[in-house]
Amino acid sequence: MTSRVTIAGLGLIGGSIGKALRARGWHVSYVDPAVSIEDARAAGAADERLDEVRGDFVVIATPVDAAISLIPAISASCVTSVCSVMAPLRAAARGESFVAGHPFSGSERSGLGAADGELFKDHPWFIDRDDEQVRILIRDCGADAIVIDGAEHDRVLAMTSHLPQIVSTALASLIADVDPKLIGPGARSMLRLAGSSHDVWRPVLEANREHVDHAARELIAIISTLNETDFERARGVWERLRVTRDA
């Protein structure tokens, strides 16, 4: 089984994958015109810089729109993605060598400087079909592979990941002119995601627009009629999450 990989895009996710795999003895090549080989080696994220995507095993860690354009042009025995959506990438793929994936871990920070070889440790890593090579990569990144239907993944993530980003960003924009001394701990805890980059999130939200719009409409409907039942349901969710976190 291969222990060599080419990563297209050496930002937060791609760089973290590179660091995790190199710590397990993999040889990591990368393609990213924005990252010099000196910086990649200094970060411990890669061994070799390539001018084009090639190799038997390729990880696409670019923004979603770039990934959709890149996937059909790659010839490799195994190609996997690490974007926040699955179905649009599956639709762009040709043949049976592609595995749509999504490591369920990240940061409001971006770029190689934010990369962390422990980023994926004990986190789920979703894939839309089983593949031994991809499972080994996920294992060596310290994550747990979970097979899921890509369309269902995108529908649920619109509610649990993409909508929270929108809400955090919108709230921060709303209170941008408020004296920070008047921003309470509740708002501060909700604003962590507001540090995220538009360049990172724009292609994600565009690729999953139908599901995100539906989730937003449902949220607005709940807000407009918020009642005791909603508070009880919310408390139940919080308790389940607290138990899971403390387990």
C-alpha positions as a printed Julia matrix, in Angstrom:
247×3 Matrix{Float64}:
   0.0    0.0     0.0
   1.26   3.43   -0.9
   3.01   5.7     1.59
   3.42   8.48   -0.96
   0.87  11.19   -1.58
   0.48  14.4    -3.55
  -1.53  17.17   -1.91
  -3.08  19.86   -4.1
  -3.33  22.91   -1.86
  -1.09  23.31    1.19
  -3.25  25.53    3.38
  -4.76  24.74    6.77
  -6.23  21.35    5.84
  -3.68  20.27    3.24
  -0.79  21.41    5.43
  -2.21  19.62    8.46
  -2.56  16.42    6.44
   1.02  16.77    5.23
   2.35  17.27    8.75
   0.37  14.33   10.12
   1.44  11.96    7.35
   5.11  12.95    7.41
   5.13  12.2    11.14
   4.05   8.67   10.18
   6.79   8.27    7.56
   4.93   9.23    4.39
   6.61  11.03    1.51
   4.52  14.12    0.79
   4.59  16.09   -2.46
   2.45  19.14   -3.0
   1.21  21.58   -5.62
   0.53  25.13   -4.45
   1.97  28.17   -6.2
   1.43  30.26   -3.06
   3.68  28.09   -0.87
   7.45  27.87   -1.38
   9.29  24.6    -0.8
  11.31  26.35    1.92
   8.15  27.26    3.82
   6.63  23.81    3.28
   9.72  22.06    4.62
  10.12  24.5     7.5
   6.52  23.76    8.53
   7.17  20.03    8.28
   4.29  19.72    5.83
   5.96  18.38    2.67
   9.12  16.92    1.16
   8.77  17.97   -2.47
   7.1   20.65   -4.56
   5.6   19.75   -7.94
   4.61  21.99  -10.83
   1.52  19.94  -11.63
  -0.71  17.43   -9.88
   0.62  13.95  -10.48
   1.16  10.7    -8.61
  -0.78   7.54   -7.83
  -2.51   8.96   -4.76
  -3.8   12.54   -4.77
  -5.51  14.57   -2.05
  -7.36  17.66   -3.27
  -7.24  20.29   -0.53
  -8.08  23.35   -2.6
 -11.2   25.53   -2.24
 -14.34  23.81   -3.5
 -14.59  25.69   -6.81
 -10.98  24.93   -7.68
 -11.47  21.28   -6.68
 -14.48  20.9    -8.97
 -12.41  22.17  -11.89
  -9.37  20.09  -10.99
 -10.93  16.68  -10.36
 -11.76  15.73  -13.98
  -8.2   16.49  -15.11
  -6.42  14.26  -12.58
  -5.25  10.83  -13.65
  -4.4    8.75  -10.58
  -5.26   5.36   -9.13
  -6.87   7.08   -6.15
  -8.09  10.67   -5.73
  -9.81  12.03   -2.65
 -11.05  15.45   -1.6
 -11.16  17.14    1.79
 -13.71  19.86    1.07
 -16.75  20.78    3.15
 -19.17  19.44    0.53
 -19.33  16.09   -1.25
 -22.07  15.85   -3.86
 -20.79  18.58   -6.25
 -17.34  16.98   -6.25
 -18.78  13.52   -6.85
 -20.71  14.94   -9.81
 -17.48  16.35  -11.26
 -15.53  13.09  -10.93
 -14.91  10.59  -13.69
 -14.49   6.87  -13.17
 -14.25   4.91   -9.92
 -10.97   6.26   -8.55
 -12.51   9.22   -6.68
 -13.55   9.33   -3.02
 -15.3   12.47   -1.8
 -14.09  13.18    1.73
 -14.48  15.7     4.51
 -12.37  15.69    7.69
 -14.72  17.09   10.33
 -12.2   19.38   11.96
 -10.89  22.83   11.23
 -10.16  26.3    12.5
 -11.26  29.88   11.96
  -7.64  30.47   10.93
  -6.37  29.64    7.45
  -3.12  29.04    5.57
  -0.1   26.86    6.12
   0.85  28.85    9.22
  -2.27  27.52   10.94
  -1.6   23.88    9.99
  -1.46  21.39   12.85
  -0.5   17.73   12.57
  -2.89  16.93   15.44
  -5.85  18.75   13.86
  -7.71  15.57   12.94
  -6.89  13.45   16.0
  -9.98  11.51   17.17
 -12.26  13.46   14.82
 -14.67  11.95   12.25
 -13.54  11.97    8.63
 -16.45  11.42    6.26
 -16.06   9.59    2.94
 -18.76   8.82    0.39
 -17.47   5.35   -0.42
 -15.08   2.9     1.18
 -11.5    2.71   -0.05
  -8.56   1.01    1.64
  -5.94   3.59    0.66
  -8.08   6.47    1.87
  -8.82   4.64    5.13
  -5.08   4.24    5.76
  -4.5    7.94    5.12
  -7.32   8.84    7.5
  -5.97   6.47   10.15
  -2.48   7.92    9.84
  -3.93  11.41   10.31
  -5.4   10.16   13.59
  -9.04  10.39   12.47
 -11.93   7.93   12.24
 -13.33   7.1     8.79
 -17.14   7.19    8.47
 -18.88   6.27    5.22
 -21.88   8.5     4.47
 -24.06   9.33    1.48
 -22.67  12.53   -0.03
 -26.03  14.24   -0.58
 -27.13  13.52    2.99
 -23.79  14.82    4.27
 -24.3   18.1     2.42
 -27.89  18.47    3.66
 -26.95  17.95    7.31
 -23.75  20.0     7.16
 -25.75  22.93    5.83
 -27.45  23.0     9.25
 -24.59  21.97   11.53
 -21.6   23.69    9.91
 -22.41  26.09    7.1
 -25.38  27.85    8.73
 -23.47  28.42   12.01
 -20.76  30.16    9.97
 -23.34  32.4     8.33
 -25.01  33.23   11.65
 -21.7   34.04   13.34
 -20.58  36.24   10.45
 -23.95  37.99   10.18
 -24.1   38.66   13.93
 -20.58  40.08   13.92
 -21.47  42.33   10.99
 -24.62  43.49   12.79
 -22.74  44.53   15.93
 -19.6   45.78   14.18
 -20.1   49.32   15.51
 -20.98  48.29   19.08
 -18.52  49.14   21.86
 -16.69  45.85   22.63
 -17.29  46.46   26.34
 -21.0   45.99   25.64
 -20.56  42.63   23.86
 -21.39  39.99   26.43
 -19.96  36.47   26.86
 -22.87  34.88   25.02
 -22.18  36.88   21.88
 -18.44  36.39   22.23
 -18.84  32.62   22.34
 -20.97  32.77   19.18
 -18.47  34.94   17.32
 -15.5   32.55   17.12
 -16.36  31.64   13.55
 -16.54  35.31   12.58
 -12.76  35.23   12.11
 -13.16  32.95    9.1
 -12.18  34.09    5.61
 -14.66  34.97    2.86
 -12.26  33.43    0.34
 -12.57  30.09    2.13
 -16.33  30.13    2.71
 -17.68  31.71   -0.49
 -17.13  28.6    -2.65
 -18.49  26.3     0.08
 -21.7   28.29    0.45
 -22.13  28.58   -3.31
 -21.61  24.84   -3.81
 -24.17  23.97   -1.12
 -26.52  26.91   -1.76
 -29.76  24.92   -2.07
 -29.32  23.17    1.28
 -28.02  26.29    3.03
 -30.94  28.39    1.8
 -33.42  25.77    3.0
 -31.76  25.58    6.43
 -31.76  29.39    6.7
 -35.47  29.57    5.9
 -36.21  26.97    8.57
 -34.12  28.88   11.12
 -35.89  32.16   10.36
 -39.26  30.42   10.75
 -38.26  29.12   14.2
 -36.94  32.54   15.26
 -40.2   34.21   14.23
 -42.28  31.92   16.48
 -39.74  31.01   19.18
 -41.56  29.45   22.13
 -41.2   27.23   25.18
 -41.08  24.07   23.08
 -38.09  25.39   21.14
 -36.27  26.21   24.37
 -36.93  22.69   25.68
 -35.74  21.11   22.44
 -32.64  23.3    22.54
 -31.89  22.31   26.13
 -32.17  18.67   25.13
 -29.65  19.15   22.32
 -27.27  20.95   24.67
 -27.5   18.18   27.26
 -26.76  15.5    24.66
 -23.78  17.45   23.39
 -22.51  18.03   26.93
 -22.7   14.32   27.75
 -20.9   13.45   24.51
 -18.2   16.06   25.18
 -17.61  14.86   28.75
 -17.61  11.15   27.83
